[in-house]
Each structure stands twice: as C-alpha cells, then as structure tokens.
Amino acid sequence: MTVSAVAAFSLGRVLAVPLHGLWAVLTAVIVTQASLGGSISASLEYVLGTLVGAIYASLVALLIPHTTPLATAGVLALSIAPLAYAAALSKMFRVAPFTAVIVLLLSGQFGEGPLTAAAIRLSEVVLGGAVAVLVSLALFPERAYRRAKQAAVRALQQLAQALPRILAGFAAQSDPADLQRIQDALGSAVASFDAFVTDARNAQRVSFGSRPDAGPLSRTLLRLRHDCVIIGRAATRPLPEPLLSRLSPRLTALESAVSAYLLASAEALSAGGSPPSAAQVDAAMKAYAAEVTAIRAAGLTKAQSVNEVEQLFTLGFALDQLCSNLTDLERCVREWQTA
C-alpha cells in the first residue's frame, strides 16, 4: 500500500492531476491487496462501480436541475437509492453510491459540470487501479499461488484430523454439536482455498510462466468435504452389534490409512514433492469391503432394521467415494509438483 500510494501520488504530480491525484492515491491504497490476483479483482470491481456510479449520477444531475439545497437533496436521494440497491445485490457496485456523492456534491465546489467531474473521477480511479496492479505484479507476483497452496495444505490437514472424529460416531454416540463444528470448520477451510483460487486465476492473466490449474484441486477438496458430510450423517448413531464388532478393526485400519495419506499429500503439496502411495488405503478399503461381503453372506444384515442396513450401505458408499477422490487428489498433487 505504501509503494502504491507513493507511486500514484508521483504520477499525479507528473500528470498534473487535480487535488494532487487525491482519488488516484485513495484508489491505489484501497484496491492494493496481499496478492496480485486480489489487486486485479479489487481494481476491476472498483473501476466498474465507479463507472456505473459516475454515469448514473451525471445523468440524474443533467436531467434534474438542482440549484437549491432541497433540490440537491432530492437529486442525491434519486442517485443513491438505486445504486445502493445495486450494491446490495452485487459487491461489484459497492463503490457506486460513494462515487455518486462525489460527482454530485464536489463538482459544484470546483466549478465543474457533472460530466467533467465524472470523467476526472473515473480517470483517476483507473490510474490508481493500474498502479496497484503493477506494484503487486512487481512485488508479489507469485503470492496468490503460495497462499492457495497453503490454504489447500490446511484443508487437507483438517480433513485428516476430522475423519477419525467423524468415524468415531459408528463406535460410540457422538455429540451432534461437536460434529457440526467439525463440518463447519471443514467447509470454511475449503471455502478459504476457493477464495485464493480466484485470486490465482486473476493473477494468471498478467503473470508469466506456467502455473498449475487450481480448479481440479478445488473440486477434489470439495468432493472430499462432501464425503465427510455423508459419513457424518451416517454416523449419527453407532453401528449395531454384531456389525460393529466385525467392522470396527477394518474401520480403524481404513481411518488410519486415509488420514496418513491426507497428511502425506499435504506435505507433498507444501514441499513440491511426489504424491504418496495409496497402496495402504487400497488394501484397507479392500479388507473393509471383503468384511462387509462376509457379513452379508453370513446373513447378519437380515436381523437388522431397514435403517440400520441403510446406515451400513451409506457408510460403504461414502468410503468408496472417498477412496476414489483420493485418486483424484494424487493426480492434483502431481500436477502442482510438475508446475
């Protein structure tokens, strides 16, 4: 922000922008973000909002005379109301009401017409946004990707920590509030990564060199999170006996293998190494599936209620999807390593 402000101020002086480039400096400070992609996104939103607010306020000011304070208040209300509604619908227009106020109230103070004030305001905003993007490109060109990778690592670590706590509900009654907190934390972790993915994609527009496509990793993390949601819904009550006594060792082995794989994937993603082997996960899943087949062959499911049988098969479906999504995770980690 400091570099952006000084650069915008210097350009304002060189170009003889009114008020020492006040709006250019303010814009540069406001839209400068912690990454290049974030600065690009914020600049585009700010320029669009300014454009809409300046054009609309200028049209209202030209169409409706406002030489008295009462008339000015009416024009101000007519300008702000629809722009405020647009800002409530989309964050792209958040700055539009602010721009309308500047165009309406400041233009008369400096003897400018609404169109002149709008043009000056828009040009300075574009100048400030360009400065912010260029400064971000010069100082932190790769930060969006680093932050995205860090967010993905945190999400994988949280998945690895949450899975044993969720699966524990099949052996003993779990606290619903605790399960809800776990699921909410997983959702926040995946959403945080998605936010950084947007910044990384924006940064790719102006950066150079090959960069990994974060889309597949984003979708894989979301599917893994959905697997945990399905498992959590099935784990609202313990498995009935004798199913629990036979499946508990298999579930424990599978849980350990999957958690270890997620942690190893997080480490590989962080360090840029090769993805871990999924041999232990495959072996544990095959052992679990074989035990379920043996249970069915022994007729143990016939003695259970419909809800209990449904719980068993929901768990099996979710675990199968989880292991399938781990294969996608391996491919994503490898792509990031190559890039």
BAFI-546401 format. One record per residue (C-alpha): residue number from 1; x, y, z; residue in one letter. Coordinates in nm, 3 decimals. Layout:
# BAFI-546401
NUM:X:Y:Z:A .
...
# end
This chain:
# BAFI-546401
1:0.000:0.000:0.000:M .
2:0.284:0.236:0.080:T .
3:0.452:0.180:-0.255:V .
4:0.119:0.208:-0.440:S .
5:0.031:0.534:-0.264:A .
6:0.368:0.696:-0.334:V .
7:0.367:0.580:-0.697:A .
8:0.013:0.708:-0.756:A .
9:0.098:1.041:-0.592:F .
10:0.410:1.077:-0.807:S .
11:0.217:1.006:-1.126:L .
12:-0.050:1.252:-1.019:G .
13:0.212:1.524:-0.983:R .
14:0.373:1.443:-1.317:V .
15:0.038:1.437:-1.498:L .
16:-0.087:1.748:-1.313:A .
17:-0.396:1.567:-1.187:V .
18:-0.630:1.790:-0.981:P .
19:-0.602:1.779:-0.600:L .
20:-0.255:1.620:-0.628:H .
21:-0.407:1.298:-0.756:G .
22:-0.625:1.253:-0.447:L .
23:-0.860:0.992:-0.597:W .
24:-0.577:0.806:-0.768:A .
25:-0.389:0.775:-0.438:V .
26:-0.700:0.670:-0.247:L .
27:-0.787:0.412:-0.512:T .
28:-0.435:0.269:-0.511:A .
29:-0.446:0.228:-0.134:V .
30:-0.796:0.078:-0.131:I .
31:-0.750:-0.181:-0.407:V .
32:-0.397:-0.294:-0.321:T .
33:-0.434:-0.647:-0.180:Q .
34:-0.199:-0.907:-0.039:A .
35:-0.162:-1.078:-0.379:S .
36:-0.157:-0.984:-0.746:L .
37:-0.484:-1.166:-0.813:G .
38:-0.653:-0.988:-0.526:G .
39:-0.538:-0.648:-0.653:S .
40:-0.668:-0.726:-1.001:I .
41:-1.007:-0.836:-0.871:S .
42:-1.041:-0.537:-0.639:A .
43:-0.933:-0.295:-0.915:S .
44:-1.186:-0.431:-1.163:L .
45:-1.465:-0.408:-0.906:E .
46:-1.366:-0.054:-0.809:Y .
47:-1.343:0.069:-1.168:V .
48:-1.676:-0.088:-1.262:L .
49:-1.851:0.054:-0.957:G .
50:-1.703:0.396:-1.024:T .
51:-1.811:0.384:-1.388:L .
52:-2.170:0.294:-1.302:V .
53:-2.196:0.550:-1.020:G .
54:-2.039:0.830:-1.223:A .
55:-2.255:0.775:-1.532:I .
56:-2.580:0.741:-1.340:Y .
57:-2.519:1.039:-1.111:A .
58:-2.419:1.254:-1.408:S .
59:-2.737:1.167:-1.597:L .
60:-2.956:1.245:-1.296:V .
61:-2.774:1.575:-1.238:A .
62:-2.814:1.680:-1.602:L .
63:-3.180:1.582:-1.627:L .
64:-3.295:1.736:-1.298:I .
65:-3.200:2.097:-1.211:P .
66:-3.076:2.130:-0.853:H .
67:-2.987:2.486:-0.773:T .
68:-3.131:2.483:-0.420:T .
69:-3.034:2.269:-0.121:P .
70:-3.374:2.098:-0.126:L .
71:-3.343:2.013:-0.495:A .
72:-2.988:1.887:-0.439:T .
73:-3.112:1.663:-0.158:A .
74:-3.377:1.521:-0.391:G .
75:-3.124:1.456:-0.669:V .
76:-2.893:1.296:-0.413:L .
77:-3.171:1.063:-0.299:A .
78:-3.262:0.970:-0.657:L .
79:-2.896:0.892:-0.727:S .
80:-2.816:0.696:-0.411:I .
81:-3.127:0.477:-0.380:A .
82:-3.093:0.264:-0.696:P .
83:-2.715:0.247:-0.664:L .
84:-2.747:0.129:-0.304:A .
85:-2.991:-0.138:-0.418:Y .
86:-2.744:-0.250:-0.688:A .
87:-2.468:-0.263:-0.426:A .
88:-2.687:-0.483:-0.208:A .
89:-2.733:-0.724:-0.498:L .
90:-2.367:-0.738:-0.605:S .
91:-2.038:-0.636:-0.445:K .
92:-1.928:-0.510:-0.786:M .
93:-2.132:-0.193:-0.723:F .
94:-2.028:-0.119:-0.365:R .
95:-1.837:0.193:-0.462:V .
96:-2.112:0.327:-0.694:A .
97:-2.309:0.520:-0.425:P .
98:-1.986:0.670:-0.295:F .
99:-1.894:0.784:-0.645:T .
100:-2.238:0.938:-0.696:A .
101:-2.195:1.151:-0.384:V .
102:-1.857:1.277:-0.505:I .
103:-1.986:1.361:-0.853:V .
104:-2.295:1.544:-0.723:L .
105:-2.152:1.734:-0.428:L .
106:-1.794:1.810:-0.526:L .
107:-1.845:1.908:-0.889:S .
108:-2.018:2.232:-0.792:G .
109:-1.750:2.322:-0.539:Q .
110:-1.483:2.339:-0.811:F .
111:-1.697:2.486:-1.087:G .
112:-1.711:2.163:-1.280:E .
113:-2.008:2.012:-1.457:G .
114:-2.129:1.662:-1.363:P .
115:-1.979:1.506:-1.676:L .
116:-1.640:1.669:-1.618:T .
117:-1.636:1.559:-1.254:A .
118:-1.735:1.206:-1.353:A .
119:-1.463:1.187:-1.619:A .
120:-1.195:1.311:-1.379:I .
121:-1.308:1.074:-1.107:R .
122:-1.310:0.774:-1.344:L .
123:-0.971:0.855:-1.497:S .
124:-0.808:0.885:-1.155:E .
125:-0.964:0.560:-1.038:V .
126:-0.831:0.382:-1.347:V .
127:-0.489:0.534:-1.283:L .
128:-0.490:0.426:-0.917:G .
129:-0.607:0.074:-1.005:G .
130:-0.338:0.036:-1.271:A .
131:-0.073:0.147:-1.024:V .
132:-0.196:-0.105:-0.765:A .
133:-0.186:-0.392:-1.015:V .
134:0.162:-0.300:-1.144:L .
135:0.300:-0.266:-0.791:V .
136:0.152:-0.602:-0.692:S .
137:0.298:-0.758:-1.007:L .
138:0.641:-0.618:-0.923:A .
139:0.646:-0.703:-0.552:L .
140:0.436:-1.019:-0.506:F .
141:0.380:-1.187:-0.845:P .
142:0.356:-1.541:-0.702:E .
143:0.189:-1.476:-0.371:R .
144:-0.160:-1.582:-0.484:A .
145:-0.033:-1.929:-0.571:Y .
146:0.162:-1.960:-0.248:R .
147:-0.143:-1.861:-0.046:R .
148:-0.363:-2.101:-0.244:A .
149:-0.119:-2.384:-0.180:K .
150:-0.104:-2.302:0.191:Q .
151:-0.485:-2.299:0.210:A .
152:-0.502:-2.638:0.035:A .
153:-0.247:-2.781:0.278:V .
154:-0.451:-2.657:0.575:R .
155:-0.769:-2.806:0.427:A .
156:-0.604:-3.147:0.380:L .
157:-0.468:-3.137:0.734:Q .
158:-0.813:-3.055:0.871:Q .
159:-0.966:-3.340:0.671:L .
160:-0.708:-3.578:0.816:A .
161:-0.783:-3.461:1.170:Q .
162:-1.160:-3.460:1.127:A .
163:-1.207:-3.803:0.971:L .
164:-1.124:-4.007:1.288:P .
165:-1.358:-3.790:1.495:R .
166:-1.640:-3.837:1.245:I .
167:-1.590:-4.213:1.213:L .
168:-1.588:-4.242:1.593:A .
169:-1.966:-4.197:1.576:G .
170:-2.002:-4.552:1.442:F .
171:-1.848:-4.694:1.762:A .
172:-2.000:-4.462:2.026:A .
173:-2.265:-4.192:2.036:Q .
174:-2.118:-3.861:1.923:S .
175:-2.210:-3.511:2.028:D .
176:-2.415:-3.357:1.742:P .
177:-2.287:-3.008:1.825:A .
178:-1.928:-3.130:1.807:D .
179:-1.991:-3.294:1.470:L .
180:-2.148:-2.972:1.343:Q .
181:-1.843:-2.772:1.449:R .
182:-1.617:-3.018:1.268:I .
183:-1.821:-2.996:0.948:Q .
184:-1.835:-2.616:0.965:D .
185:-1.459:-2.598:1.006:A .
186:-1.408:-2.822:0.702:L .
187:-1.645:-2.609:0.498:G .
188:-1.460:-2.291:0.596:S .
189:-1.124:-2.445:0.506:A .
190:-1.241:-2.546:0.158:V .
191:-1.410:-2.208:0.104:A .
192:-1.087:-2.032:0.203:S .
193:-0.899:-2.225:-0.063:F .
194:-1.161:-2.136:-0.325:D .
195:-1.115:-1.766:-0.245:A .
196:-0.741:-1.794:-0.309:F .
197:-0.810:-1.989:-0.629:V .
198:-1.000:-1.687:-0.763:T .
199:-0.702:-1.463:-0.685:D .
200:-0.465:-1.709:-0.853:A .
201:-0.675:-1.716:-1.170:R .
202:-0.681:-1.336:-1.182:N .
203:-0.304:-1.327:-1.136:A .
204:-0.258:-1.567:-1.426:Q .
205:-0.399:-1.304:-1.663:R .
206:-0.097:-1.079:-1.629:V .
207:0.178:-1.305:-1.492:S .
208:0.431:-1.501:-1.693:F .
209:0.527:-1.868:-1.696:G .
210:0.341:-2.194:-1.637:S .
211:0.114:-2.213:-1.335:R .
212:-0.091:-2.508:-1.203:P .
213:-0.463:-2.507:-1.269:D .
214:-0.618:-2.487:-0.923:A .
215:-0.964:-2.587:-1.048:G .
216:-0.918:-2.968:-1.024:P .
217:-0.773:-2.942:-0.674:L .
218:-1.061:-2.717:-0.569:S .
219:-1.318:-2.966:-0.697:R .
220:-1.137:-3.258:-0.534:T .
221:-1.125:-3.086:-0.195:L .
222:-1.495:-3.006:-0.225:L .
223:-1.578:-3.370:-0.303:R .
224:-1.367:-3.490:-0.009:L .
225:-1.555:-3.250:0.212:R .
226:-1.887:-3.386:0.079:H .
227:-1.767:-3.739:0.158:D .
228:-1.714:-3.632:0.518:C .
229:-2.064:-3.483:0.524:V .
230:-2.219:-3.811:0.405:I .
231:-2.014:-4.013:0.655:I .
232:-2.112:-3.770:0.931:G .
233:-2.482:-3.809:0.851:R .
234:-2.449:-4.187:0.872:A .
235:-2.252:-4.161:1.198:A .
236:-2.534:-4.004:1.398:T .
237:-2.570:-4.335:1.587:R .
238:-2.335:-4.632:1.648:P .
239:-2.345:-4.939:1.427:L .
240:-2.548:-5.225:1.578:P .
241:-2.393:-5.542:1.713:E .
242:-2.264:-5.775:1.576:P .
243:-2.179:-5.550:1.280:L .
244:-1.972:-5.315:1.493:L .
245:-1.753:-5.588:1.644:S .
246:-1.663:-5.719:1.299:R .
247:-1.623:-5.388:1.118:L .
248:-1.453:-5.184:1.390:S .
249:-1.098:-5.317:1.323:P .
250:-1.144:-5.263:0.949:R .
251:-1.275:-4.910:1.000:L .
252:-0.984:-4.829:1.230:T .
253:-0.731:-4.952:0.975:A .
254:-0.901:-4.760:0.693:L .
255:-0.925:-4.446:0.902:E .
256:-0.554:-4.459:0.983:S .
257:-0.457:-4.522:0.621:A .
258:-0.673:-4.239:0.483:V .
259:-0.563:-3.988:0.749:S .
260:-0.197:-4.073:0.688:A .
261:-0.250:-4.037:0.313:Y .
262:-0.413:-3.695:0.352:L .
263:-0.130:-3.572:0.575:L .
264:0.133:-3.708:0.336:A .
265:-0.046:-3.538:0.045:S .
266:-0.045:-3.210:0.236:A .
267:0.327:-3.246:0.299:E .
268:0.394:-3.328:-0.068:A .
269:0.188:-3.032:-0.183:L .
270:0.366:-2.798:0.057:S .
271:0.716:-2.918:-0.030:A .
272:0.653:-2.972:-0.401:G .
273:0.729:-3.345:-0.374:G .
274:0.573:-3.652:-0.529:S .
275:0.232:-3.768:-0.403:P .
276:0.233:-4.057:-0.153:P .
277:0.147:-4.414:-0.243:S .
278:-0.217:-4.514:-0.198:A .
279:-0.134:-4.883:-0.152:A .
280:-0.227:-4.887:0.218:Q .
281:-0.556:-4.709:0.151:V .
282:-0.644:-4.956:-0.127:D .
283:-0.556:-5.253:0.091:A .
284:-0.758:-5.121:0.386:A .
285:-1.060:-5.048:0.162:M .
286:-1.047:-5.397:0.008:K .
287:-1.030:-5.552:0.355:A .
288:-1.332:-5.347:0.466:Y .
289:-1.531:-5.440:0.154:A .
290:-1.443:-5.808:0.199:A .
291:-1.566:-5.795:0.559:E .
292:-1.896:-5.637:0.452:V .
293:-1.936:-5.913:0.193:T .
294:-1.870:-6.176:0.460:A .
295:-2.128:-6.015:0.689:I .
296:-2.389:-6.028:0.416:R .
297:-2.302:-6.388:0.330:A .
298:-2.346:-6.483:0.695:A .
299:-2.695:-6.331:0.692:G .
300:-2.614:-6.083:0.970:L .
301:-2.783:-5.794:0.789:T .
302:-3.116:-5.979:0.782:K .
303:-3.155:-5.939:1.156:A .
304:-3.112:-5.562:1.135:Q .
305:-3.375:-5.296:1.074:S .
306:-3.407:-5.112:0.745:V .
307:-3.248:-4.801:0.896:N .
308:-2.952:-4.996:1.027:E .
309:-2.891:-5.167:0.694:V .
310:-2.922:-4.830:0.521:E .
311:-2.663:-4.687:0.760:Q .
312:-2.421:-4.967:0.670:L .
313:-2.456:-4.921:0.297:F .
314:-2.440:-4.541:0.322:T .
315:-2.109:-4.577:0.502:L .
316:-1.982:-4.818:0.236:G .
317:-2.085:-4.585:-0.046:F .
318:-1.921:-4.282:0.119:A .
319:-1.597:-4.470:0.187:L .
320:-1.584:-4.592:-0.172:D .
321:-1.631:-4.236:-0.299:Q .
322:-1.368:-4.112:-0.055:L .
323:-1.109:-4.356:-0.185:C .
324:-1.197:-4.267:-0.543:S .
325:-1.149:-3.899:-0.469:N .
326:-0.811:-3.973:-0.313:L .
327:-0.705:-4.096:-0.657:T .
328:-0.802:-3.756:-0.797:D .
329:-0.607:-3.593:-0.515:L .
330:-0.296:-3.785:-0.617:E .
331:-0.328:-3.653:-0.972:R .
332:-0.376:-3.295:-0.846:C .
333:-0.069:-3.310:-0.623:V .
334:0.134:-3.445:-0.914:R .
335:0.015:-3.160:-1.140:E .
336:0.117:-2.898:-0.883:W .
337:0.454:-3.070:-0.844:Q .
338:0.513:-3.060:-1.220:T .
339:0.407:-2.697:-1.250:A .
# end
